């Protein structure tokens, strides 16, 4: 799953920045991801749009997460523990796109 995130300046609950809320979300969800055999492959700051319309494609952070199956992803997303963690994601993210991808090439080992 390719995750594209844009953070709020302030968390909706007033507890720090949007980034702070996302870090709380991340700490809760990494356990859920790992419990289903998934892993975070890569994360990084989005620095700018190289091709496209910058105002339409403004992201702050990118993450690539591998799940063993779509069923594992859906199981996590529909779990009560994820619902609890998701509050922090909603507090922190002004926008969050998750794009399902299917690997066709790999250079990473």
N, C-alpha and C positions, 0 to 999 in steps of 0.2 A: 504494500500500500504506500503510495506517495502522499505525504501530508504537506499541505501548504498552509501556513498560518500567518495571520496578521493580528497583532496584539492591540488591545485597548491601552490607552495611556494609563488609566487607573482601573484596577479590578472593580467589577460591579459591586462587590461587597465592601469596598473601601479598604481591603486588607492588602495594601501594596499596589504594585503595578500589574498590568496585564501579564507581563513576563513572570512576575512572582506567582500569580495564580496558575500560570501554565506549568511552572516548576512543581507546584503542589500536585497538579493533575498528573504530571509525568511520574512523580514518585509513587503515586497510587497505581497508575496503569502499568508500569513496567512489571510489577508483580503479576498482574493479570495476563499480560502478554507472555511472560516466561512460563506461567502455569499451563498455558495452552501450546507450548512448544515454539513460540515465536521469539523473535529477537529484533532489536533495533540495529540495522545495518550501518546507517549513516545519519548524521544530523549536521546542520550548519546554518549560518546566518545567510539570508538572501540579501545580496548586496545591490542588486539592480537588475533591470530588464535589459537583456542583450538583444532580443528580437521580440517585437510586439509593442503594444501601447502601454507605456509605464503606468499611467493612471488606472488602467483597467487590470493590470497584473501586478499590483503592489503587494508583496509578501515580505514578512520579517524573518521567517524561519522555515526550514524545510527538513523533513525527516522521511527516511525510507525504512519501512518496517516490514519484515518478512514473517508471515504466518505459514504454518504447514498446510493450511487449506482455507478456503473461504468459509467453510463451516466453523473452523476454529475462531476466525475473526468475528463471525456473526454470533457465536456463542459468547464471546467476550462482550460484544456490544449490547447484548440483551440481558446481561447478568445484573443482579442487584448491586454487586460491588462496583460495576462500571457506572451505573446510574448515580451512585454516590460520588464517584470521582468526577463524573461529567459536569457536576456543578462548578468545579474549579475551571474546567475548560470553557464553559459558558461565561464565567466571570472574567476570564482572561482574554478570550479571543473575540475580536470584532468580526473576523471571518476565518473559516477553517474549511478547506476543501480536502477530502480524502478521495484519491483516485485509485481504483483497483487496477493493477498492472499485471501483466503476465510476461515473465522474463523470456526474451528471445536471444539475448547475448549476455555474456558475463566476462569481464576481465578480472574482477575481484576473485581472489582465491578463497 
